[in-house]
């Protein structure tokens, strides 16, 4: 499976961004998909995950109430709506599905 993220960019604190991830190849319809992020000098960390059906989601404590993960299986798309962004959210955001990872998309939040 190939994963390609898009939607990153530069935004002011308090702003919003919507990340997208397109899956292609032999997609497995049973796996959970998720978003991770990695800030400079830090380990990659979990952000959010969603089940295949979309009826189960899980979020890191630091994004609860601000980020929303969704998916559109008909389009092989995964999304992350990010609201009330903070400078601490600055990182490269990665899409994950099974053993596959995207190349990442940079999110920069200015204060």
C-alpha positions in Angstrom: 0.0 0.0 0.0 1.3 3.5 -0.9 0.2 6.4 1.2 0.5 10.1 0.2 -0.2 12.9 2.5 -1.2 16.5 1.6 -2.6 19.6 3.2 0.2 20.7 5.4 1.4 24.3 5.6 2.0 27.3 7.6 -0.8 28.6 9.8 -1.1 31.1 12.7 -1.9 29.9 16.2 -5.7 29.3 16.5 -6.0 28.5 12.9 -7.1 25.3 11.2 -5.7 22.8 8.6 -7.1 19.7 7.0 -4.6 16.9 6.2 -5.5 14.3 3.6 -3.9 10.9 2.9 -4.6 8.9 -0.3 -4.1 5.2 -0.2 -3.3 3.2 -3.3 -2.3 -0.3 -4.2 -3.5 -3.4 -2.4 -5.5 -1.7 0.4 -6.5 -4.0 3.2 -10.0 -3.3 4.2 -9.6 -4.6 7.7 -7.0 -2.3 9.1 -7.1 0.7 11.3 -5.5 3.8 9.9 -4.0 6.6 11.8 -1.9 9.8 12.0 1.4 10.3 13.8 3.7 13.3 14.1 7.3 14.0 14.7 8.7 17.3 15.8 12.4 18.1 15.4 14.6 16.3 17.8 11.6 14.3 19.2 10.3 10.7 18.7 7.4 10.0 16.4 4.2 10.1 18.4 0.6 8.9 18.0 -2.0 11.5 17.2 -5.2 9.7 16.2 -6.6 6.5 14.8 -9.8 5.3 13.2 -11.2 1.8 12.5 -12.1 0.6 9.1 -15.8 1.3 9.6 -15.1 4.7 11.1 -17.2 3.9 14.2 -14.3 3.8 16.5 -11.7 6.5 17.0 -8.9 7.1 19.4 -7.0 10.3 20.1 -3.9 11.4 22.0 -4.8 13.5 25.0 -3.1 16.5 23.6 -5.4 16.7 20.6 -8.7 15.7 22.1 -11.4 18.3 21.3 -9.2 20.0 18.7 -8.5 17.3 16.0 -11.0 15.0 14.2 -10.0 11.9 12.2 -12.3 10.6 9.5 -12.0 8.3 6.5 -13.8 7.8 3.2 -13.2 4.2 2.1 -14.9 4.7 -1.2 -12.2 7.2 -2.1 -9.4 5.5 -0.2 -8.9 8.7 1.8 -8.0 9.4 5.4 -8.4 12.9 6.9 -7.3 14.9 9.9 -9.2 18.1 10.6 -7.0 20.2 12.9 -8.6 23.2 14.7 -7.3 25.5 17.4 -3.7 24.8 16.3 -0.9 25.7 18.7 2.8 26.2 18.1 3.4 22.9 19.9 1.5 21.2 17.0 4.4 22.0 14.7 5.7 18.7 13.3 5.8 16.5 10.3 2.5 14.5 10.2 2.5 11.0 8.9 -0.3 8.8 7.6 -0.1 5.1 8.7 -2.0 2.1 7.6 -0.8 -1.4 8.6 2.9 -1.5 7.9 2.8 1.4 5.5 3.8 5.0 6.1 3.5 8.1 4.0 6.3 10.5 3.3 4.9 13.1 5.7 3.6 16.6 5.4 5.0 19.6 7.3 2.7 21.5 9.6 4.0 24.7 11.0 2.1 26.8 13.5 3.3 30.3 14.2 2.7 32.2 17.4 
